[in-house]
Amino acid sequence: MIRGARDGGSAVILTTHYLHEAEELSDRVYLMNRRILMEGSPGELRRRLPWVEVRSDDSDKPIRVTWDEAVNVINDLVRRRVRFEVREPSLEDVFMEVLNHEAE
């Protein structure tokens, strides 16, 4: 219903604690905690974090690296024929990062 209203040209204001919902349905997001912490499109906000996670079959934990470092990590995994996946930051990652900086 929300997507239909938005796609039909209506302005929709949505408040939610579910950041994946905001990421999927919103053109513009305001991350708030008693005040506006950050605003922008979901893509703009996700790009503010300088890392991606690379998870591979030869490691128990994903590693966080910059995009430039990820190219080298991925090239090595491909060369060794190890299965992997790359995950970009989510809005939840952005929100938690902003909250951590607020607490410092």
C-alpha positions as CSV (number, residue, x, y, z in Angstrom):
1,M,0.0,0.0,0.0
2,I,2.8,2.4,0.9
3,R,4.8,1.6,-2.2
4,G,1.6,2.1,-4.4
5,A,0.9,5.5,-2.8
6,R,4.5,6.6,-3.3
7,D,4.6,5.3,-6.9
8,G,1.3,7.0,-7.6
9,G,2.9,10.4,-6.8
10,S,1.7,10.8,-3.2
11,A,4.0,12.1,-0.5
12,V,4.3,9.4,2.2
13,I,5.8,10.0,5.7
14,L,6.7,6.7,7.3
15,T,8.1,6.3,10.8
16,T,9.5,2.9,11.7
17,H,12.1,1.2,13.9
18,Y,12.6,-1.4,11.1
19,L,15.5,0.0,9.1
20,H,15.2,-2.6,6.4
21,E,11.7,-1.4,5.8
22,A,12.8,2.2,5.6
23,E,15.6,1.2,3.2
24,E,13.2,-0.6,0.9
25,L,10.3,1.9,0.9
26,S,12.0,5.3,1.2
27,D,13.5,7.9,-1.1
28,R,14.8,9.9,1.8
29,V,15.7,8.7,5.3
30,Y,16.2,10.6,8.5
31,L,18.1,8.6,11.1
32,M,17.0,10.0,14.5
33,N,17.8,9.5,18.2
34,R,16.2,12.5,20.0
35,R,17.3,14.6,17.1
36,I,18.2,14.1,13.4
37,L,21.6,12.4,13.3
38,M,21.9,12.0,9.5
39,E,19.7,12.3,6.4
40,G,19.9,11.3,2.8
41,S,18.7,8.6,0.4
42,P,19.3,5.0,1.6
43,G,22.2,4.7,-1.0
44,E,23.8,8.0,0.1
45,L,23.7,6.9,3.8
46,R,25.1,3.5,3.1
47,R,28.0,5.0,1.1
48,R,29.1,7.0,4.2
49,L,30.6,3.9,5.7
50,P,33.9,3.2,4.0
51,W,33.8,-0.6,4.1
52,V,32.2,-3.8,2.7
53,E,32.2,-7.2,4.3
54,V,33.7,-10.2,2.5
55,R,32.7,-13.6,3.8
56,S,34.4,-16.6,2.4
57,D,34.2,-20.4,2.9
58,D,37.8,-20.4,4.3
59,S,37.1,-18.1,7.2
60,D,34.6,-18.3,10.1
61,K,34.2,-14.5,10.3
62,P,33.6,-11.9,7.6
63,I,36.2,-9.3,7.2
64,R,35.5,-5.6,6.8
65,V,37.7,-3.9,4.2
66,T,37.6,-0.8,2.0
67,W,36.4,-1.3,-1.6
68,D,40.0,-0.9,-2.7
69,E,41.1,-3.6,-0.3
70,A,38.1,-5.8,-1.2
71,V,39.4,-6.0,-4.8
72,N,42.6,-7.5,-3.6
73,V,40.9,-9.9,-1.2
74,I,38.4,-11.0,-3.9
75,N,41.2,-11.5,-6.5
76,D,43.0,-13.8,-4.0
77,L,39.8,-15.7,-3.3
78,V,39.0,-16.1,-7.0
79,R,42.6,-17.2,-7.7
80,R,42.3,-19.9,-4.9
81,R,38.7,-20.8,-6.1
82,V,37.2,-20.1,-2.7
83,R,33.5,-19.3,-2.6
84,F,32.7,-15.8,-1.2
85,E,30.1,-13.1,-0.9
86,V,30.4,-9.3,-0.5
87,R,27.9,-7.4,1.6
88,E,27.6,-3.6,1.5
89,P,26.6,-1.8,4.7
90,S,22.9,-1.6,5.5
91,L,21.1,1.3,7.1
92,E,21.2,-0.6,10.3
93,D,25.0,-0.6,10.1
94,V,25.0,3.1,9.4
95,F,22.7,3.8,12.3
96,M,24.8,1.7,14.8
97,E,28.0,3.5,13.6
98,V,26.4,6.9,14.1
99,L,25.2,5.9,17.6
100,N,28.6,4.6,18.6
101,H,30.2,7.9,17.6
102,E,27.5,9.8,19.6
103,A,28.4,7.7,22.7
104,E,32.1,8.6,22.4
